Amino acid sequence: MAQAKVLNEKEIRKVLLYIAAHKHSARNRAMFLLTTNCGLRAKEVAALRLCDVLTVEGKIREEFFLSAEKTKGSKGRTIYLSQKMQEELHNYLSSRFKLSDLLAVTYTDTNRALFASQKNCNRGFSPSTLAQHFHYLYKNAKVDGASSHSGRRGFITNLANKGVSVRLLMELVGHSSMSVTQKYIDVNPKMLRASVELL
């Protein structure tokens, strides 16, 4: 099976510009950035609940645990949210609930889906519906060859480009072996050039 396309910075900007110009922009931006900035699969984004990212004080967590039933393998993993990603999630939830302080959200049912769909705001997207959503997002943004896995693959490749070791990448994305993670890394001329400049 062909590998998912790795998005470059220009393509990521194209997708974000498309999202900004259409309905549900705060939600769609946060879902997309969880794939590119945290390496989540569409299935994992669909499985997220409000309580996964929101503390009892109404703050966005710096990290959260994704349980085994929400991931692809048989083990869970910790998701680390950068400051930027924490802000993105805060902006999305502020927009969704029309609140700048999210404490009031914690008094409601936080087992609801983090990302509400038009059909069901409690259960949210199914994994296949969200994968399809990403497909149309890329298609409409005129990014050819991208799939719901492109953000995840780009996350791995971009961090590898910045010198993050395969061992750390393996932990971040929850792969069981380094060889699986290595298959995700798109080796390109820029990486090869940068590597000889290290000498």
DRENDO-1510 file (C-alpha; in Angstrom, 1 decimal, always signed):
<recs>
REC; n; res; u; v; w
REC; 1; MET; +0.0; +0.0; +0.0 .
REC; 2; ALA; +1.3; +3.5; -0.9 .
REC; 3; GLN; +2.5; +5.7; +1.9 .
REC; 4; ALA; +0.5; +8.8; +2.8 .
REC; 5; LYS; +1.8; +12.0; +1.4 .
REC; 6; VAL; +4.0; +14.1; +3.7 .
REC; 7; LEU; +2.7; +17.7; +3.8 .
REC; 8; ASN; +5.2; +20.5; +3.4 .
REC; 9; GLU; +4.8; +23.8; +5.1 .
REC; 10; LYS; +3.3; +25.4; +2.1 .
REC; 11; GLU; +0.6; +22.7; +1.9 .
REC; 12; ILE; -0.1; +23.0; +5.6 .
REC; 13; ARG; -0.7; +26.7; +5.1 .
REC; 14; LYS; -3.0; +26.0; +2.2 .
REC; 15; VAL; -5.1; +23.7; +4.3 .
REC; 16; LEU; -5.2; +26.2; +7.2 .
REC; 17; LEU; -6.3; +29.0; +4.8 .
REC; 18; TYR; -9.0; +26.8; +3.3 .
REC; 19; ILE; -10.2; +25.9; +6.8 .
REC; 20; ALA; -10.2; +29.6; +7.9 .
REC; 21; ALA; -12.5; +30.5; +5.0 .
REC; 22; HIS; -15.2; +27.8; +5.7 .
REC; 23; LYS; -17.7; +26.7; +8.4 .
REC; 24; HIS; -16.6; +25.2; +11.7 .
REC; 25; SER; -13.1; +26.7; +11.2 .
REC; 26; ALA; -12.0; +26.6; +14.9 .
REC; 27; ARG; -13.0; +22.9; +15.2 .
REC; 28; ASN; -11.5; +21.9; +11.8 .
REC; 29; ARG; -8.3; +23.7; +12.5 .
REC; 30; ALA; -7.8; +22.1; +15.9 .
REC; 31; MET; -8.6; +18.6; +14.5 .
REC; 32; PHE; -6.1; +19.1; +11.6 .
REC; 33; LEU; -3.4; +20.5; +13.9 .
REC; 34; LEU; -3.7; +17.5; +16.3 .
REC; 35; THR; -2.6; +15.3; +13.3 .
REC; 36; THR; +0.3; +17.6; +12.2 .
REC; 37; ASN; +1.5; +18.9; +15.6 .
REC; 38; CYS; +0.8; +15.8; +17.8 .
REC; 39; GLY; +0.9; +12.9; +15.3 .
REC; 40; LEU; -2.6; +11.7; +16.1 .
REC; 41; ARG; -4.5; +9.3; +13.7 .
REC; 42; ALA; -8.0; +10.3; +12.6 .
REC; 43; LYS; -9.3; +7.4; +14.7 .
REC; 44; GLU; -7.6; +8.9; +17.8 .
REC; 45; VAL; -8.9; +12.4; +17.1 .
REC; 46; ALA; -12.4; +11.0; +16.7 .
REC; 47; ALA; -12.1; +9.2; +20.1 .
REC; 48; LEU; -11.1; +12.2; +22.1 .
REC; 49; ARG; -13.4; +13.4; +24.9 .
REC; 50; LEU; -13.5; +16.8; +26.6 .
REC; 51; CYS; -12.1; +15.2; +29.8 .
REC; 52; ASP; -9.0; +14.1; +27.9 .
REC; 53; VAL; -7.8; +17.6; +27.3 .
REC; 54; LEU; -9.6; +19.7; +30.0 .
REC; 55; THR; -8.5; +19.7; +33.7 .
REC; 56; VAL; -11.1; +20.0; +36.5 .
REC; 57; GLU; -10.1; +23.7; +36.8 .
REC; 58; GLY; -11.0; +24.3; +33.1 .
REC; 59; LYS; -7.5; +24.5; +31.8 .
REC; 60; ILE; -6.0; +22.7; +28.8 .
REC; 61; ARG; -3.7; +19.9; +29.9 .
REC; 62; GLU; +0.0; +19.9; +28.9 .
REC; 63; GLU; -0.3; +16.2; +28.3 .
REC; 64; PHE; -2.9; +13.5; +28.4 .
REC; 65; PHE; -3.1; +9.7; +28.2 .
REC; 66; LEU; -4.6; +8.1; +25.2 .
REC; 67; SER; -5.9; +4.7; +26.4 .
REC; 68; ALA; -5.3; +1.5; +24.4 .
REC; 69; GLU; -8.9; +1.3; +23.1 .
REC; 70; LYS; -8.5; +4.8; +21.5 .
REC; 71; THR; -5.2; +3.9; +19.7 .
REC; 72; LYS; -4.4; +1.4; +17.0 .
REC; 73; GLY; -2.2; -1.0; +19.0 .
REC; 74; SER; -2.7; -2.8; +22.2 .
REC; 75; LYS; -1.1; -0.1; +24.4 .
REC; 76; GLY; -1.9; +3.5; +25.2 .
REC; 77; ARG; +0.4; +6.4; +25.0 .
REC; 78; THR; +0.9; +9.9; +26.4 .
REC; 79; ILE; +0.2; +12.8; +24.1 .
REC; 80; TYR; +2.3; +15.9; +24.8 .
REC; 81; LEU; +0.7; +19.2; +23.8 .
REC; 82; SER; +3.0; +22.1; +22.9 .
REC; 83; GLN; +2.1; +25.6; +24.2 .
REC; 84; LYS; +0.8; +26.4; +20.7 .
REC; 85; MET; -1.4; +23.3; +20.6 .
REC; 86; GLN; -2.8; +24.1; +24.1 .
REC; 87; GLU; -3.7; +27.6; +22.8 .
REC; 88; GLU; -5.4; +26.1; +19.7 .
REC; 89; LEU; -7.5; +23.8; +21.8 .
REC; 90; HIS; -8.4; +26.6; +24.2 .
REC; 91; ASN; -9.4; +28.8; +21.2 .
REC; 92; TYR; -11.5; +26.0; +19.8 .
REC; 93; LEU; -13.4; +25.3; +23.0 .
REC; 94; SER; -13.9; +29.0; +23.7 .
REC; 95; SER; -15.4; +29.3; +20.3 .
REC; 96; ARG; -17.5; +26.1; +20.7 .
REC; 97; PHE; -18.9; +27.1; +24.1 .
REC; 98; LYS; -18.8; +30.9; +23.7 .
REC; 99; LEU; -16.7; +31.2; +26.9 .
REC; 100; SER; -13.3; +32.7; +27.5 .
REC; 101; ASP; -13.0; +30.8; +30.8 .
REC; 102; LEU; -13.7; +27.1; +30.3 .
REC; 103; LEU; -14.4; +26.3; +34.0 .
REC; 104; ALA; -18.2; +26.2; +33.4 .
REC; 105; VAL; -17.6; +23.4; +30.8 .
REC; 106; THR; -16.3; +21.2; +33.6 .
REC; 107; TYR; -19.7; +21.3; +35.3 .
REC; 108; THR; -21.2; +19.6; +32.3 .
REC; 109; ASP; -20.8; +16.1; +30.9 .
REC; 110; THR; -17.1; +16.0; +29.9 .
REC; 111; ASN; -17.4; +12.5; +28.5 .
REC; 112; ARG; -18.9; +14.1; +25.4 .
REC; 113; ALA; -16.8; +14.2; +22.2 .
REC; 114; LEU; -14.1; +16.8; +22.1 .
REC; 115; PHE; -15.1; +17.4; +18.5 .
REC; 116; ALA; -18.8; +17.7; +17.9 .
REC; 117; SER; -20.1; +16.7; +14.5 .
REC; 118; GLN; -23.3; +18.2; +13.0 .
REC; 119; LYS; -25.0; +14.8; +13.5 .
REC; 120; ASN; -24.1; +14.1; +17.1 .
REC; 121; CYS; -22.5; +16.6; +19.5 .
REC; 122; ASN; -22.2; +14.1; +22.3 .
REC; 123; ARG; -20.6; +11.2; +20.3 .
REC; 124; GLY; -18.9; +13.3; +17.6 .
REC; 125; PHE; -17.3; +11.8; +14.5 .
REC; 126; SER; -16.8; +8.1; +13.8 .
REC; 127; PRO; -13.3; +7.2; +12.8 .
REC; 128; SER; -14.4; +6.6; +9.1 .
REC; 129; THR; -16.4; +9.8; +9.0 .
REC; 130; LEU; -13.4; +11.8; +10.2 .
REC; 131; ALA; -11.0; +10.1; +7.8 .
REC; 132; GLN; -13.5; +11.1; +5.0 .
REC; 133; HIS; -13.7; +14.6; +6.4 .
REC; 134; PHE; -9.8; +14.9; +6.1 .
REC; 135; HIS; -10.0; +13.5; +2.6 .
REC; 136; TYR; -12.4; +16.2; +1.5 .
REC; 137; LEU; -10.4; +18.9; +3.4 .
REC; 138; TYR; -7.3; +18.1; +1.4 .
REC; 139; LYS; -9.2; +17.7; -1.9 .
REC; 140; ASN; -11.0; +21.1; -1.5 .
REC; 141; ALA; -7.7; +22.7; -0.4 .
REC; 142; LYS; -6.2; +21.4; -3.6 .
REC; 143; VAL; -3.5; +19.3; -1.9 .
REC; 144; ASP; -3.1; +16.3; -4.1 .
REC; 145; GLY; -2.4; +12.8; -2.8 .
REC; 146; ALA; -2.9; +13.6; +0.9 .
REC; 147; SER; -5.0; +11.3; +3.2 .
REC; 148; SER; -6.0; +11.3; +6.8 .
REC; 149; HIS; -2.6; +9.9; +7.7 .
REC; 150; SER; -0.6; +12.7; +6.0 .
REC; 151; GLY; -0.6; +14.9; +9.1 .
REC; 152; ARG; +0.8; +12.0; +11.2 .
REC; 153; ARG; +3.4; +11.1; +8.7 .
REC; 154; GLY; +4.4; +14.8; +8.4 .
REC; 155; PHE; +4.7; +15.1; +12.1 .
REC; 156; ILE; +7.2; +12.2; +12.2 .
REC; 157; THR; +9.2; +13.4; +9.2 .
REC; 158; ASN; +9.3; +17.1; +10.3 .
REC; 159; LEU; +10.6; +16.1; +13.8 .
REC; 160; ALA; +13.2; +13.7; +12.2 .
REC; 161; ASN; +14.3; +16.6; +10.0 .
REC; 162; LYS; +14.8; +18.7; +13.1 .
REC; 163; GLY; +17.1; +16.0; +14.6 .
REC; 164; VAL; +14.6; +14.2; +17.0 .
REC; 165; SER; +15.8; +10.6; +17.4 .
REC; 166; VAL; +13.8; +7.7; +16.0 .
REC; 167; ARG; +13.7; +6.3; +19.6 .
REC; 168; LEU; +11.9; +9.5; +20.8 .
REC; 169; LEU; +9.6; +9.6; +17.8 .
REC; 170; MET; +8.6; +6.0; +18.4 .
REC; 171; GLU; +7.5; +6.9; +21.9 .
REC; 172; LEU; +5.6; +10.0; +20.7 .
REC; 173; VAL; +3.6; +8.2; +18.1 .
REC; 174; GLY; +3.2; +4.9; +20.0 .
REC; 175; HIS; +4.8; +2.5; +17.5 .
REC; 176; SER; +6.0; -0.8; +18.9 .
REC; 177; SER; +9.2; -0.9; +16.9 .
REC; 178; MET; +11.7; +1.6; +15.5 .
REC; 179; SER; +11.5; +0.0; +12.1 .
REC; 180; VAL; +7.8; +1.0; +11.8 .
REC; 181; THR; +8.7; +4.6; +12.7 .
REC; 182; GLN; +11.5; +4.7; +10.2 .
REC; 183; LYS; +9.1; +3.7; +7.4 .
REC; 184; TYR; +7.2; +6.9; +8.2 .
REC; 185; ILE; +10.2; +9.2; +7.7 .
REC; 186; ASP; +10.2; +10.7; +4.2 .
REC; 187; VAL; +13.9; +11.0; +3.3 .
REC; 188; ASN; +14.3; +13.9; +1.0 .
REC; 189; PRO; +17.1; +15.9; -0.6 .
REC; 190; LYS; +16.9; +18.6; +2.0 .
REC; 191; MET; +17.5; +16.1; +4.8 .
REC; 192; LEU; +20.4; +14.5; +2.9 .
REC; 193; ARG; +22.0; +17.9; +2.3 .
REC; 194; ALA; +21.5; +18.9; +6.0 .
REC; 195; SER; +23.2; +15.6; +7.1 .
REC; 196; VAL; +26.4; +16.2; +5.1 .
REC; 197; GLU; +26.5; +19.8; +6.4 .
REC; 198; LEU; +26.9; +18.2; +9.9 .
REC; 199; LEU; +30.5; +17.1; +9.0 .
</recs>
